[in-house]
Amino acid sequence: MAIQPQEAIKPLTVLELNTRIHDLLAARFQTVVVKGEVSGVSLRNGHVWFTLKDATASVGAVIFSGTARRLPFLPENGQELVVTCQVDYHAQYGRVNLVVSRLDYDGAGKLRAAIEQLKRRLEAEGAFAPDRKRALPFLPRCIAFITSPSGAVIHDLQQTIWERFPNMRLALYPALVQGTASQRSLVAALRQCDQDGLADVVIVARGGGSFEELMAFNQEAVVRAIQTMRIPVITALGHTSDRTLADLVADREARTPTAAAEIVVPKKADLRRQLGERGQRLQRAGLTALIVPVHQVQLRRQTVARLAGELYSRRRERLAHLTSMLRQREPREVWRQRERSLQECRRRLTGARDATAHRMASARLQVGGLRDRLIGLGERGIRDRRGNLEGRAARLTALAPEQTLKRGYSICVDGQTGGIIREALEARQGQPVNVLLSAGRLEATVDQVVP
């Protein structure tokens, strides 16, 4: 039996083998989700290259530039990420890479913990202290916006401010508020605004978003840029439940861009109304300031005229009085006045002497009557007290023990102690006793006690 040679197996080239592996992986792993730690991050030609690893294995990954511009953040060394990707096998080099289309944090807790650590450090430095925050200008000359140049936020800010104050000057510093380049863009816009010095206040605005979309406003570089601004900063990051670190370090925080616009500029109509009211008050005050002095001058003129008339009358009366006194200084008139005064003194002295004599006579009569009355009252008092004393003596005598003994009674006394024996039980047989009578006493001994 003849042995036929086996058909030789056609060998594959390395490229053909890698191509088949590539096709097989592309068909089997169209979209996969992989979790791992990021390391070896590098940026080349706009593409982000890094390694995704765990405790036992690692795999390369790439984010192409078009995708990187759309992502809310870029990977950093040491981050735990969940990547959504396609498995790509490079046929030329025989190397597997993950082509990333989406990035997510592996649990927001770690990221929040890092933000909380940064928050505590900034708070210890006094970045959030109320005394560091500056007051907003009452009427700014120019308002700067740091936000995306496209979208509803810039439109809402502009419309609200110009509705409240139509000719307000506005300056826009465009910046990315989402994505990997937003942090660098926000810092550059803040520094440019501070360097230009055109605005009196700046509004950093965004139309809300998720925790990941607002990550740029939790970055230390953005917070430091806001902190070093020389003009007041207002943050308006939209309706969100989380307060970013930028909100905490800013001078004022608004929940929405519209609210920020209402805070930063007053209504021009209200200002005009207030100016009108104050102008009216100023006009009334000016009229009052002019009318009151004129009225005061008239009153003072009338007062001066009245005082001058009164002074003239007093001086005239004083002159007449002095003239009269001068006439009275003639010697004969002075002698007559002195004589009249002497006669008046004699009359008064005579009257006083007669009145004194009359009072002395009346006093003598009163003294005699008082003496007689005093003697009568003393004698009557002595008699009353004597009768009262005699009555009390009689009652005392009637109540004395001697009077009781005279009526036939006796008092039995213990012969040893001298105490009065009132009951038979107080004595004992053979006890010596004394019996007191109205006249004398009896010494006896108790033979028998009968209760």
C-alpha positions as CSV (number, residue, x, y, z in Angstrom):
1,M,0.0,0.0,0.0
2,A,1.4,3.2,-1.1
3,I,1.6,6.1,1.4
4,Q,0.4,9.4,0.0
5,P,2.0,12.5,1.3
6,Q,-0.1,14.8,3.3
7,E,-1.1,18.2,1.9
8,A,1.2,20.8,3.4
9,I,-0.5,23.4,5.6
10,K,0.0,26.9,4.2
11,P,1.7,29.1,6.7
12,L,0.3,32.5,7.6
13,T,2.4,35.6,7.6
14,V,2.6,37.6,10.9
15,L,0.5,40.3,9.4
16,E,-2.2,37.8,8.3
17,L,-2.3,36.3,11.8
18,N,-2.5,39.7,13.5
19,T,-5.2,40.8,11.0
20,R,-7.3,37.7,11.9
21,I,-6.8,38.4,15.6
22,H,-7.9,42.0,15.0
23,D,-11.0,40.9,13.1
24,L,-11.9,38.4,15.8
25,L,-11.5,40.9,18.6
26,A,-13.4,43.6,16.7
27,A,-16.3,41.2,16.2
28,R,-16.3,39.9,19.7
29,F,-15.6,43.0,21.7
30,Q,-17.4,45.9,20.0
31,T,-18.0,47.8,23.2
32,V,-16.7,46.9,26.6
33,V,-16.6,48.6,30.0
34,V,-13.3,48.2,31.9
35,K,-12.3,49.4,35.4
36,G,-8.8,50.1,36.4
37,E,-6.1,52.5,37.7
38,V,-4.7,55.1,35.4
39,S,-0.9,55.4,35.0
40,G,1.6,56.6,32.4
41,V,-0.6,59.4,31.1
42,S,1.0,61.2,28.1
43,L,-0.3,63.7,25.4
44,R,0.9,63.3,21.9
45,N,-0.5,65.2,18.9
46,G,-3.7,65.9,20.8
47,H,-4.2,62.2,21.7
48,V,-4.1,61.0,25.3
49,W,-2.2,57.8,25.9
50,F,-2.2,55.9,29.2
51,T,-2.2,52.5,30.8
52,L,-5.1,51.0,32.6
53,K,-4.1,48.4,35.2
54,D,-5.2,46.4,38.2
55,A,-3.3,44.3,40.7
56,T,-2.3,41.6,38.2
57,A,-2.6,43.0,34.7
58,S,-2.4,46.1,32.5
59,V,-3.5,47.2,29.1
60,G,-2.8,50.3,27.0
61,A,-5.5,52.8,26.2
62,V,-5.9,55.9,24.0
63,I,-8.3,58.8,23.8
64,F,-8.2,60.3,20.4
65,S,-8.2,64.1,20.1
66,G,-11.8,64.4,18.8
67,T,-13.1,62.3,21.7
68,A,-10.9,64.2,24.2
69,R,-12.5,67.5,23.3
70,R,-15.9,66.1,24.2
71,L,-15.1,64.5,27.5
72,P,-15.8,66.4,30.7
73,F,-12.3,65.5,32.1
74,L,-9.1,63.7,31.1
75,P,-7.5,60.9,33.0
76,E,-4.8,61.6,35.6
77,N,-2.3,59.2,37.1
78,G,-3.6,57.4,40.1
79,Q,-7.3,57.8,39.3
80,E,-9.7,54.9,39.5
81,L,-11.8,55.1,36.3
82,V,-14.4,53.1,34.5
83,V,-13.8,53.4,30.7
84,T,-16.2,52.6,27.9
85,C,-14.1,51.5,24.9
86,Q,-13.5,49.2,21.9
87,V,-10.8,46.6,21.9
88,D,-8.3,47.5,19.1
89,Y,-5.5,45.1,18.1
90,H,-2.8,46.8,16.1
91,A,-2.0,44.3,13.4
92,Q,1.4,45.8,12.5
93,Y,2.9,45.6,16.0
94,G,0.7,42.9,17.6
95,R,-0.4,45.2,20.5
96,V,-3.8,45.5,22.1
97,N,-5.1,49.0,22.9
98,L,-8.4,50.2,24.3
99,V,-10.0,53.0,22.2
100,V,-11.8,55.0,24.9
101,S,-15.1,56.8,24.1
102,R,-16.3,57.6,27.6
103,L,-14.8,58.1,31.1
104,D,-16.5,57.8,34.4
105,Y,-15.2,57.9,38.0
106,D,-15.1,54.6,39.9
107,G,-17.4,55.9,42.6
108,A,-17.7,59.6,43.1
109,G,-16.9,59.2,46.8
110,K,-13.1,59.2,46.2
111,L,-13.4,62.3,44.1
112,R,-15.6,64.0,46.6
113,A,-13.1,63.1,49.4
114,A,-10.4,64.8,47.4
115,I,-12.5,67.9,46.9
116,E,-13.4,67.9,50.6
117,Q,-9.7,67.7,51.5
118,L,-9.0,70.7,49.3
119,K,-11.9,72.5,50.8
120,R,-10.5,72.0,54.3
121,R,-7.1,73.2,53.3
122,L,-8.6,76.3,51.7
123,E,-10.8,76.9,54.7
124,A,-7.7,76.7,57.0
125,E,-6.0,79.4,54.8
126,G,-9.0,81.7,55.3
127,A,-10.1,81.6,51.7
128,F,-13.8,81.3,52.7
129,A,-13.7,83.9,55.5
130,P,-16.6,86.4,55.4
131,D,-14.3,89.3,56.1
132,R,-12.3,88.5,52.9
133,K,-15.3,88.9,50.7
134,R,-15.6,92.3,49.0
135,A,-18.8,94.4,48.7
136,L,-20.2,94.7,45.2
137,P,-20.2,98.2,43.6
138,F,-23.5,100.0,43.7
139,L,-23.5,100.9,40.0
140,P,-20.6,99.3,38.1
141,R,-19.2,101.1,35.0
142,C,-18.6,97.8,33.3
143,I,-19.5,94.1,33.9
144,A,-17.4,91.2,32.7
145,F,-18.8,87.8,31.8
146,I,-16.7,84.7,31.9
147,T,-18.8,82.0,30.2
148,S,-19.3,80.1,27.0
149,P,-19.8,82.6,24.1
150,S,-22.5,80.3,22.7
151,G,-25.6,79.1,24.5
152,A,-28.5,80.6,26.6
153,V,-26.4,81.8,29.5
154,I,-24.8,84.7,27.8
155,H,-28.1,85.6,26.3
156,D,-29.9,85.6,29.6
157,L,-27.2,87.7,31.3
158,Q,-27.2,90.3,28.5
159,Q,-31.0,90.5,28.3
160,T,-31.5,90.7,32.1
161,I,-28.9,93.4,32.6
162,W,-30.0,95.5,29.7
163,E,-33.6,95.3,30.7
164,R,-32.6,96.6,34.2
165,F,-30.0,99.1,32.9
166,P,-30.1,99.5,29.1
167,N,-26.8,101.4,28.6
168,M,-24.7,99.2,30.9
169,R,-21.3,98.4,29.4
170,L,-20.5,94.7,29.1
171,A,-17.3,92.7,28.4
172,L,-17.2,89.1,27.5
173,Y,-14.2,86.8,28.2
174,P,-15.0,83.6,26.4
175,A,-14.1,80.4,28.2
176,L,-14.9,76.7,28.1
177,V,-17.0,75.7,31.1
178,Q,-17.0,71.9,30.4
179,G,-14.5,69.4,29.2
180,T,-10.9,68.7,29.6
181,A,-9.7,72.2,28.6
182,S,-12.2,74.1,30.7
183,Q,-9.9,74.4,33.7
184,R,-7.1,76.0,31.7
185,S,-9.6,78.2,29.8
186,L,-11.3,79.5,32.9
187,V,-8.0,80.4,34.6
188,A,-6.8,82.2,31.5
189,A,-10.0,84.2,31.2
190,L,-9.9,85.2,34.9
191,R,-6.4,86.3,34.6
192,Q,-7.0,88.2,31.4
193,C,-10.0,90.0,33.0
194,D,-8.0,90.9,36.0
195,Q,-5.1,92.2,33.9
196,D,-7.3,94.3,31.6
197,G,-8.9,96.2,34.5
198,L,-11.9,97.1,32.3
199,A,-14.7,95.8,34.6
200,D,-15.7,96.6,38.1
201,V,-17.2,93.2,38.8
202,V,-17.1,89.8,37.0
203,I,-19.7,87.1,36.7
204,V,-18.6,83.5,36.2
205,A,-21.6,81.7,34.8
206,R,-22.7,78.3,33.5
207,G,-26.2,76.8,32.9
208,G,-26.0,74.1,35.6
209,G,-24.9,70.5,35.1
210,S,-23.9,67.3,36.8
211,F,-21.2,66.8,39.4
212,E,-18.7,65.7,36.8
213,E,-19.6,68.5,34.4
214,L,-18.9,71.1,37.2
215,M,-15.5,69.5,38.1
216,A,-13.6,72.5,36.6
217,F,-15.1,74.7,39.3
218,N,-13.7,72.4,42.0
219,Q,-10.2,72.5,40.7
220,E,-7.6,74.3,42.8
221,A,-6.3,76.4,39.9
222,V,-9.7,77.9,39.2
223,V,-10.3,78.5,42.9
224,R,-7.0,80.2,43.3
225,A,-7.6,82.4,40.2
226,I,-10.9,83.6,41.6
227,Q,-9.3,84.2,45.0
228,T,-6.5,86.4,43.5
229,M,-8.9,88.6,41.5
230,R,-8.7,92.3,42.3
231,I,-12.4,92.9,41.6
232,P,-15.5,91.2,43.1
233,V,-16.4,87.9,41.6
234,I,-20.0,86.5,41.4
235,T,-20.5,82.8,40.6
236,A,-23.7,81.7,38.9
237,L,-23.4,78.0,38.0
238,G,-27.1,77.2,37.5
239,H,-29.5,75.0,39.5
240,T,-27.4,72.5,41.3
241,S,-27.6,70.8,44.7
242,D,-23.8,70.9,45.1
243,R,-21.9,74.0,46.0
244,T,-18.6,74.1,44.3
245,L,-15.4,75.5,45.8
246,A,-15.6,78.4,43.3
247,D,-19.0,79.3,44.9
248,L,-17.4,79.3,48.4
249,V,-14.4,81.5,47.5
250,A,-16.4,84.0,45.4
251,D,-17.5,87.3,46.9
252,R,-21.2,86.5,46.1
253,E,-23.0,83.4,44.9
254,A,-26.1,83.3,42.7
255,R,-28.2,80.2,42.0
256,T,-28.7,81.2,38.3
257,P,-27.2,83.6,35.8
258,T,-30.4,85.6,35.9
259,A,-30.2,86.0,39.7
260,A,-26.5,87.1,39.3
261,A,-27.6,89.8,36.8
262,E,-30.3,91.1,39.2
263,I,-27.7,91.2,42.0
264,V,-25.0,93.1,40.2
265,V,-27.0,96.0,38.7
266,P,-30.1,97.9,40.0
267,K,-33.0,98.8,37.9
268,K,-32.5,102.1,36.1
269,A,-36.2,103.0,36.5
270,D,-35.9,102.6,40.2
271,L,-32.8,104.7,40.3
272,R,-34.6,107.4,38.3
273,R,-37.6,107.3,40.6
274,Q,-35.3,107.5,43.7
275,L,-33.4,110.4,42.1
276,G,-36.7,112.2,41.4
277,E,-37.9,111.7,45.0
278,R,-34.5,112.9,46.4
279,G,-34.6,115.9,44.0
280,Q,-38.0,116.9,45.3
281,R,-36.8,116.5,48.9
282,L,-33.7,118.5,48.0
283,Q,-35.8,121.2,46.4
284,R,-38.1,121.3,49.5
285,A,-35.0,121.5,51.7
286,G,-33.5,124.3,49.6
287,L,-36.8,126.3,49.7
288,T,-36.9,125.8,53.4
289,A,-33.3,126.8,53.8
290,L,-34.1,130.1,51.9
291,I,-37.5,130.9,53.5
292,V,-36.6,130.1,57.1
293,P,-33.7,132.6,57.3
294,V,-35.9,135.4,55.8
295,H,-38.6,134.6,58.4
296,Q,-36.0,134.6,61.1
297,V,-34.6,138.0,60.0
298,Q,-38.2,139.4,60.2
299,L,-38.7,138.0,63.6
300,R,-35.4,139.3,64.8
301,R,-36.2,142.8,63.4
302,Q,-39.5,142.8,65.2
303,T,-37.7,141.6,68.4
304,V,-35.0,144.3,68.1
305,A,-37.7,147.0,67.6
306,R,-39.6,145.8,70.6
307,L,-36.5,145.5,72.8
308,A,-35.4,149.1,71.7
309,G,-38.9,150.5,72.7
310,E,-38.8,148.7,76.0
311,L,-35.2,149.9,76.7
312,Y,-36.2,153.5,75.8
313,S,-39.2,153.3,78.2
314,R,-37.1,151.9,81.0
315,R,-34.4,154.5,80.6
316,R,-37.0,157.3,80.5
317,E,-38.6,156.0,83.7
318,R,-35.1,155.7,85.3
319,L,-34.4,159.4,84.4
320,A,-37.7,160.6,85.9
321,H,-36.9,158.6,89.1
322,L,-33.4,160.1,89.4
323,T,-34.9,163.6,88.8
324,S,-37.4,163.0,91.6
325,M,-34.7,161.8,93.9
326,L,-32.5,164.8,93.1
327,R,-35.4,167.1,94.1
328,Q,-35.7,165.1,97.4
329,R,-32.1,165.8,98.3
330,E,-32.9,169.5,99.2
331,P,-31.9,170.0,103.0
332,R,-35.3,171.2,104.1
333,E,-37.0,168.4,102.4
334,V,-34.5,165.9,103.9
335,W,-35.2,167.4,107.4
336,R,-38.9,167.1,106.9
337,Q,-38.5,163.5,105.8
338,R,-36.3,162.7,108.8
339,E,-38.9,164.3,111.2
340,R,-41.7,162.3,109.7
341,S,-39.6,159.1,110.0
342,L,-38.9,160.0,113.7
343,Q,-42.5,160.5,114.5
344,E,-43.4,157.2,112.8
345,C,-40.7,155.5,114.9
346,R,-42.2,157.0,118.1
347,R,-45.6,155.9,117.2
348,R,-44.5,152.4,116.5
349,L,-42.5,152.2,119.7
350,T,-45.5,153.4,121.8
351,G,-47.7,150.9,120.2
352,A,-45.2,148.1,120.8
353,R,-44.8,149.1,124.5
354,D,-48.6,149.1,125.0
355,A,-49.0,145.7,123.3
356,T,-46.2,144.2,125.4
357,A,-47.8,145.5,128.7
358,H,-51.1,144.0,127.6
359,R,-49.5,140.6,126.8
360,M,-47.7,140.6,130.1
361,A,-51.0,141.2,132.0
362,S,-52.7,138.5,130.1
363,A,-49.9,136.1,130.8
364,R,-50.1,136.8,134.6
365,L,-53.8,136.0,134.6
366,Q,-53.2,132.8,132.6
367,V,-50.4,131.7,135.0
368,G,-52.6,132.1,138.1
369,G,-55.4,130.2,136.5
370,L,-53.1,127.4,135.4
371,R,-51.6,127.1,138.9
372,D,-55.0,126.7,140.5
373,R,-56.0,124.2,137.9
374,L,-52.8,122.2,138.4
375,I,-53.3,122.1,142.2
376,G,-56.9,120.9,141.8
377,L,-55.9,118.2,139.3
378,G,-53.1,117.0,141.7
379,E,-55.4,116.7,144.7
380,R,-58.1,114.9,142.7
381,G,-55.6,112.5,141.3
382,I,-54.2,111.7,144.8
383,R,-57.7,111.0,146.1
384,D,-58.6,108.8,143.2
385,R,-55.4,106.7,143.6
386,R,-55.8,106.5,147.4
387,G,-59.4,105.1,147.1
388,N,-58.2,102.7,144.4
389,L,-55.4,101.5,146.7
390,E,-57.7,101.0,149.6
391,G,-60.1,98.9,147.5
392,R,-57.3,96.7,146.3
393,A,-56.0,96.2,149.9
394,A,-59.5,95.1,151.0
395,R,-59.8,92.6,148.2
396,L,-56.3,91.3,149.0
397,T,-57.1,90.9,152.7
398,A,-60.3,89.0,151.8
399,L,-58.3,86.6,149.7
400,A,-55.5,86.0,152.3
401,P,-55.2,82.5,153.9
402,E,-55.6,83.9,157.4
403,Q,-59.2,84.9,156.6
404,T,-59.9,81.4,155.5
405,L,-58.4,79.9,158.7
406,K,-60.6,82.3,160.8
407,R,-63.6,80.7,159.3
408,G,-62.6,77.3,160.8
409,Y,-60.4,75.8,158.2
410,S,-56.8,74.6,158.7
411,I,-53.8,73.8,156.6
412,C,-51.9,70.5,156.8
413,V,-48.1,70.8,156.2
414,D,-45.5,68.1,155.9
415,G,-43.4,68.3,159.1
416,Q,-40.1,67.5,157.3
417,T,-40.3,69.3,153.9
418,G,-42.9,72.0,154.8
419,G,-45.0,71.2,151.7
420,I,-48.8,71.5,151.8
421,I,-50.6,68.2,151.9
422,R,-53.7,68.6,149.7
423,E,-54.8,64.9,149.4
424,A,-54.7,61.9,151.8
425,L,-52.7,59.9,149.3
426,E,-49.8,62.5,149.7
427,A,-49.3,61.4,153.4
428,R,-48.1,58.1,154.8
429,Q,-48.5,56.4,158.1
430,G,-46.2,57.6,160.8
431,Q,-45.4,60.8,158.9
432,P,-45.0,63.9,161.1
433,V,-47.3,66.8,160.1
434,N,-48.1,70.3,161.3
435,V,-51.7,71.6,161.3
436,L,-51.9,75.4,160.9
437,L,-54.9,77.1,162.6
438,S,-56.1,80.7,162.7
439,A,-54.2,81.0,166.0
440,G,-51.2,78.7,166.5
441,R,-50.5,75.2,165.1
442,L,-50.7,71.5,166.0
443,E,-47.8,69.0,165.7
444,A,-49.2,65.6,164.9
445,T,-48.3,62.2,163.5
446,V,-50.4,60.3,160.8
447,D,-51.8,57.1,162.4
448,Q,-53.9,56.0,159.4
449,V,-54.4,57.1,155.8
450,V,-58.0,57.0,154.5
451,P,-58.2,57.9,150.9
